[in-house]
């Protein structure tokens, strides 16, 4: 099956668009429909409730330093100040209790807001992640052949985290922080004077300027770190999926070095990321401390001048310390959101990828009455410089079996992929019962066509799950009947767990023949009127091949069947055999007729017979040798 993989186009790779810088505003705009879903009144009420709790919490937060100031002024009142002294006697304890109550309210309101908003943010994460997952299944086969699974899983993983961060940070940190800034500046202006507000504004501007500048510098490191992380993850998954191949060639050390090389780059970039973070935190601390010290010095001058009290000193200190938290949040918000935007931009790019094959608007469903399949002058090429099919025309009459044979790279497997509309022909058309398959819904087409491929990859689940995948609503009796027709029911009865036995990653716990039987049972359960067998036995030994062929004959009975075969012995009973070579049908006819012609098919048949005879002679020689050794041992 090399014709579809080695000949992928080099000029039309479905690579993702060039990564682009998305602003926070644009990102939030794209996420807003998921945060404020029109069809979910309950979630919108939660958003409104969370905003209300946030505003109340910020007013309570501002009241906390005032209660501290009042309590301090009461405690430090002089004996000559009868009003303050009375306040001390009658209210110091009450003010202290008020301080504790306000701080408790602040925590309760903040946590209540977070709890109320949790359902909103996680619903947004689920909806968008599911949308991307569904979209990935809609993308073309070409895209998936040229993408790396490990990289895609990393994109999904980081994208989910990024969605949650952006939604929660922007709604639960960004907006509350802006409200708190405004309230603190208003209090400083009202309780002290404009100079205090000016110092704080300058400090905030310098703090945010430094944060954005340093963070932008860090982002290039973060982006490279993400790329190296994806690369290392891809290499790990690729190596583990090819575990047996690694063992066959004793390549454990080479694979370890390959992985370690990728991790070394990740290590180097990660160290750079942590160092840059330390620099960022240091600069933020210096700027904030300078602003805090300056306003406290100004307040000390006011105390000496008699315009401020010690309580004012406590108030301005508390306000500034309280400002540190939202300022740090702003720094963290910018860092995390900037990083999240980088993480999510690839996910947005995935959503921006258009499927190569799309249904026409209002396309009807395929209606199959008889199941006749016809290729009409079909031309196709993965790459325009290398045609694969050149004017292929043939018909598979309803209920009959047509086989396609030919050398590797002739275009045999491409025909099966065109039938499933994984690709569209550049010219000509494919017709089922008079309906051009390019004009019908893809889902309806695939519902009517069954496939047993050469390499039947199974889900890492139970045998029963993999058989039921053919028709999910099937009953247990129907699943067992399909297994019986595929001649795998006896095996299942002997396996511990039966239908609940796990098949392992990609079905590796089963032999090749057992996997093929599961795939056949899956197709039987689907019950399609049209069947495609794509070299379904070429990877099996002769004994297993004969067993599988019996099961395939049962499946094919009464169905329109297209057999793509490597071993000619499996197609001798076909109603017609097509010999495909370099994208052209060079011979066609029944097995006996083609042998009489003495052409390409006859030459292929003779070569295979010679190979089979040689293999049979070798097998017999090994058996005889084994018997001789056995007799000698007994003697």
N, C-alpha and C positions, 0 to 999 in steps of 0.2 A: 504493500500500500504506500508506495513512494510517490505516486503521481500527484498527490495533493499537498504533500508537505515540502518536498524539495523544490517545488516550482511555485512557491508563494511569491507574489510580486515584490520586487525590491523598491518600487517607486510609489506604491500605494499602501504603505504600512499604516495600520490603524493606530498609530501611536497617539498618545494623548496630546492635545494642543499644548503649545508652549505655556508653562506655568505663568500665571499672571498674578499681580498683586491686587488682592481684593481689599477694599477699605472696610472698616468695621461697619460703617453705615450701610454699604451695599450688602454685606454679609447678613446683617440683622434684617434688612429688607427682604432678602431671600428666605430667611428663616421665619419671618413674621407670620405667614399663613399657618405655620406649624405651631406657633406659640398662641395664636389667636384664631383657632379653627372655627369657621363659620358654622359648621354642623355640630359643634360641641358647646352648648350653652353652659354646661357644668364647668368646663375648663375656663371659659371666659369669666364666669363668676369667680372662679378661683384667682384668676389674674387680678380682677378688681379688688377682691378681698386682700390679696397680698400687697397690692399698692396702698390700700387704706392702712393696713397694719404697718407698712413701712413708714408712711408719713407720721402716724401717731408715734412710732418708735423714735423717730428723729427729734420730735418735739420733746419727748421724755428725755432723750439723750442730752439735749441742750439744757434741760432743767436740772440735770444732775450736778454740774459744776456750781450752779446758783445755790443749791441746797448746801453744798460744801462751803461756799463763801459765807452764807448766812450763819451757819454753825460756827465757823472760824471767827467771824466778827463778834458773835455772842460770847464765845469763850474768852476772847482777848479784850473784852470791854473793860474800861477803867472804872474805878469806884466812883469817880466824879461824873461819869456819864450815866445818869440815872436811867435813861431810856435803854441804853445798851445793857446796863446791869440787870434791869428788869427782864430784858429779853434773855439774858444768860440764865437767870434764875427760873423763869417760866418756860423757856422754849428751847434751850440748847439740846436737851435730851430729845425733844420732839423733832427738832431739825435733823438730828443725827438719824433718828428712826426714819424720817422722810427721805433722807439720803439713801438709806438702805432699801426702802420701798421703791424709789425711783430706779435704782440700779437693777433691782429684781424685775421691775416692769420692763425695763429696756431689754433684758435677756429674754423674758417670756415673749414679748412682742416680736423680737427678731427671730427667735426659734419658731414661733407660730407662723410667721411669714414664710420662712423656709419650708416648713412642713406643708403649708397650704399650696406653695408653688411647686413642690416636688412632682406632683402628678402631671403638671403642665410641662415641665422640662423633660421628664422621662417619656411622656407621650410624643413630644416632638422628636426625641432621639429615636424612638421605635418607628414612627411613621417615616422619617427621612431615611433611616437605615434600611427599612423594608423596601422603600421606593428604589434605593440604589441597588439592592439585591435583586429586585424584580427586573430592573433596567439591565443589569448585567446579563441576565438570562435572555433578554431581548436583543442584545448585541450579536453581531454576526459571528459565525464560526471563524472567519479570518481573524477577527479581533482576538478571540480566545486562543487560537493557535499561536499567535505572536506575542501574547502577554504571558507573564510568569505568575503562576497561581500564588506563590509566596508573597510577591509584591502586591497583588490585589487584596489578599487577606490583611496585609498590613495597612493598606489604604482604608479598608472598611473599619479596622480596629481603631486606627487613629482618628478617622472621621467621626465615629460614634462618640469618642471621648471629646473631640473638638466641639461637636454639636452641643453636648451637655455643658461644656465650659462656657461657650459663647452665650447660650440661653441663660444659664444661671448667673454668670458674672455680669452680663449686661443688665439684666433685670433686677438682680438681688444685690449687686455691688455698685455698678456704674450709676444708676439713677439715684439710689440712696446717698451715695457719696456726694453727688452734685448738690442734692438738697441740703446735706449737712454742711458743705462748704458755704453755701448761701446763708444759712442760719448763723454760723459762727462769725462770718464777716459782719452780718447785721448786728449781732450782739457786741462785738468789739467796737463797732462804730458808735453804737448807742451808749454802752457802758463806759467807754474810754473816750477815744477821739479818732479822727480820720487817719492819724499817723500809724496807729496800731493796725488798722485795716490795710493801709498801704504796705507796711512791712510784711504782713502775712500774704498779701496778693503777690508781692515781688518774690517772696520765698516760694509760693506755690508755682509761679511761672518758671522760676529757675529749676525747681524740683522736677516739674513735668518736662521741661526742655531737656534736662540732663537724662531723664528716664527715657524719653523717646529717642534721643540721639544714641545713647548707649544700647538701647534695645534693638534699634535698627541695625547697629553693628553686630549684635549678637545673633540676629536672625539669619545672616548668611551662614554662620556656624551651625545654627539649628537646622537649616535646610540641608546642608551637606551631611549633618549627623543623621537626619531622617533617611537620606538616600543611602548612606552606608548601612543603616539599620535594616532597610528593606533589602539591600543586596545580601547582607549576611543571612537574613531570614529566608530569602529565596534559595540561597545555596544550601542551607540546612534542610529545607523541605525537599528540594530536588534530590539531595543525597539520600535522605531517609526513604523517599519513595522508590529510589533505585537501590535499596539495601542489598538485594541479591546480586545485582551487577557489581556493586562495590566488592562484595565478598568473592565473586567469581575471579576478579582480576587482582585481588589482594591490595586494593587501593585505599585501605583505611588511612594510612599515613598521608597519602596525597590529598584525600578529602579533608582530613584534619588540618593540613597546611593551608588548603584552599579556604576553609572556613575561618581559620585563625588569621589569615591575611585580611579577610573582610572585617573581622572583629578588631584587628589592630587599628585599622582606619577608624572604626567606630570609637575605639578607646581614645585615640588621639583627639578626635573631634569632641568627644564627651568631656575630656579634661579641659579643652579650650572653652567649652560651654560653661563649666563650673568656675573656671578662673574669671571669665568675663562676668559671670553672675556676682562673684565676690567684689569685683571692681564696681559694678552697678550699685550693690548694696552699700558699699563704703561711701560712694559719692552722694547717694541719697541721704545717708546718715549725717554727713558733714553739712549739707545744705540745710536740713531740718534743724540740726542743733544750733547752727548759727542764727537762724530766725528765732528759735525759742529763747536763746540767750539774750538777743537784742530786745525783744518785747518785755522780758523780765527785768532787764536793766532799766528800760523806760518806766516800768511800773515802780521800781525802787525809787527812781527820781520823783515820781508822783507822790509816793509815801512821804519822802522827805519834805516835799513842798506842801503836804497836807491835803492834796487833792484826791488821794487814794488811801485805802485802808489795807491792813494786812489781808483781810478777806478778798480785796481786789487782786492782791498778789497771788493768793491761792486760786482765785477765779481764772486769771489769765494763764497761770501755769496749767490748771486743769483743762482749760480750753485748748491750749496748744498741745498738751499731751493727748487730749481727745482727738485733735486734728491729725495727730501722727497716724492713727489707725486708718482713717479714710485716705490719707495721703499714701500710706503704704499700700492700701487697696488699689489706689489709682495706678501706682507703679506696678503692682501685681496684675491689675486688670489689663494694663497695656501690654505687659509681657505675655501674660497667658492668652489674651485674646489675639495678639499678634501671632503667637505660636499656633494657636488654634486655627487662625485664618490660613496659615501655611499648611496645616494638617488637613483642613477641610477643602482647600482649593482643588486638590486632586479629585476629591469626591464630587465636587461641582463639575469638574471637567468630565468625569465619567458620565454624569447626568447629561452633559452637553453633547456626548457622543450619540450620533444618530445611527440606528440600526441600518446595516447595508441593505437588508431585505425588509421591505415594509409592505403591508397590505394597502391596496388602493382604498380610498374612502368608499364606504358602503359596499365593500367587496362581499359577494355572497358566500355562503358555506358550500363546500364541495358536496355534491350529491352523487353517491355511487350506487348504481343499479346493477351493472354487470361486473365492472372492475377492469375494463380493457385499458391498457396503458400503451401510449404511442409516442415515440420521439420523431419529430419532423424536422429534418435538416438542421440539427442542433450543432452550433459552434460555441466553443467555450475555451477560455484561457485564463489562468490565474495571473499570468504576466503576458502582456501583449506581444512580447518578443518570443514567446514559446507557446504556441497553440497546443491544447490538450485534446480537444475533440474538434474534428473538421468535417462537418456535414453529416453527422450520424443520424440515420433514420432506421427505425425498426418498430415492430408492434408486438406486444404481448397480449394475445387474445384472452378474453375473460375465461378464467378457470384453467388456463394452460401454463406450462412452464417453459420459459426461455432462458438459456444460459449464455453468459458472456465470458469468453476466455481470451487469453492473450498474455504476452510477456509483461513483466513489471514495468510500470510507467506508461502503459498503453492508454490509460484513461478509464480503466474499469471502475475503480472506486469513485471516481469523479461522477460517474453516471448515477450512483446511489445518492450522492450528496445533492445532485441537481434534482432528483426526484423529491427529496425532502425539502427543497428550496433553501438549503444552506447557502447556495449561490444561485445566481440567475444566468442563463445562457446569454451570450452577446448577440446571438442570432438564432432563429428557429424557435420552436416551442415544444413543450411537453404537455400531452393531453391525456386526461383520464375521462373515459366515457364522454368524449366530445368537449370537455371543459378544459380550457387552458389553465394550468395550475398557477400561473403567475397572476391570474385574475381572481383567485379565490382566497379565502382566509387560510393563513398558514396553519392555524390550530386545527381547522377542520380537515386539511390535507393530511396532517400527521396523525390525526385520529383514524384515518382510513388506511394507513400504510404501516406495516410492521417491519421491524428490522432485527436480524440476528447478525451482529458484526463478527469480524474475525477475533477481536479482542473484547470479550464481554466484561466490562468493568462493573463491579457490583458495589453497592453502598455498604459502608461499614455498619451493618445492622444485621438482622436475622435473615435466615433463608426465606421464611414466610414473608417478611417485609419486601425482599427483593422480587419474589414472585408476584406478590400483590401489587407491586408497582405498575404492572401492566394494566390493571383495572382496579383502582383503589376501593371501589364499592363492592367488589366481589365477595361472596360468602366464603367461609372456610371450606365448604364442600367443593366449591368451584376451584379454589386454590389447589386442593388436593387432587382434583380431577385433572387439572393442567399439569401438575407434577407427574401424575401417572402417565399421561400421554407423552410427556418429555422423558419418560423412563428414569426419573430421579427419585420416585417415591420410595423405592426400596432402600436407597442410600439414606434418605432423610430419616427413615424409621430406625436405622442402625446408629445414627449420630446421636450422642447425648444431647438432649434438649429438643430433638426433632426439628420442627419448623421454627422453634425459638433459638436454635443454635446460631451463634454469631459467625459471620463469614470472614471477619477481619478487614483491614484496610485494603480497598480495591479487590476484595474477595480472595486475599492471598492464603486463607486457611483451606481453600478448596483447590482441587486439581484443575487443570485446564478443561478436561472433559466435564467435570462437575459444574464448573462455572458456565460452560456452554449449555448444559442441560437446564440450569436455572434460567439462563437467558431465553432458551426455547420455551420453557414453561411460562415465562413472563409474556412472551409474544402470543402463545396459545391463549392465555387468559385475556389478553387484549382483544383477540378475535378479529383481526383486520381482514378485509376482503382482498387486499393486495399485500404481498409479502416480498421483501428483499433480503436475500441471503448473501452477505458480502464476505466471501471467502471464509465461511463459518466453520470449516473443518481443516483449513490449511495448516494450522499450528498444532494439530493433534497427531498422535501416533496412529498407525494403520488400524489397530484394533479399536481404539476409541473412536476413530473416524467412522468406521463401519457402524458402530453403535449409535453415534450421533446422527449419521446419515439416515438410519431407520427412523429416528425421531423426527428429523426434518421432513422426510417423506410423508409422515403422518400429518405434520403441520401444513404441508403444501397441498394436500389433497383437497380439491374443490376450490382452491384459491388461485388467483392470478399471481404467479411467482416469477420473480426475476432472480436468477442465480448468478452471482459473480464468483467464478471459480478459478482456483489455481491448479487443483488436481483434477484432471480430466475424467478420472474414473467416477467422480461424483455426478457427472452431468450426462452420462451416456443415455439416460432415459428421457432427456429433455425433448419437448416437442420441436424445438429448434435451437441450434447452437450458433452463436455469432462469434466470429473470430476478429478481435479488435487488435490493430497494430498501428502504432503512431497516430492514434486518433481517428482511424478510418476502419470501417468494417470491410475486411478483405475477403472473408468467406462466410457463408451462412448455409445451414441445412441441418439434417439429422446426422447423428453420429456415424451411421454406416455410410451415408452418402459422402460425408466429408473424408472418410478414410479412403473411399474409392477414388476421390479426386487426386489424392496424393499430393496435396498442397501443404499450406502452413500447419493446418490442424493435424494432418497425418504425421508431419515431422515432429510436432510437439508430442503426439501420442506415442510415437516410437521412442523418443528420448525418455519419456516418463516410464515406459515399459522396461527399458534397459536399466534405468535407475532402480525401479522396483525389483527387478530380477536380481540385480546385484545386491540390493539390501536383503532380499530373501535368502540368497546364497550365503551371505555373511551371517545372517541370523541362524541358519541351519548349522553352519560351521561352528559357531559359538556353542550351540546346543550340543553338537557332537563332542566338542572339546570338553564341555562340562560333564557329559556322561562318562567320557574316558577317565577324567580326573576322579570322578566319583567311584568308578570301578576299581581304579588303582588304590584308592584310599581303603576301600573295603577289603581288597586283597592284602 
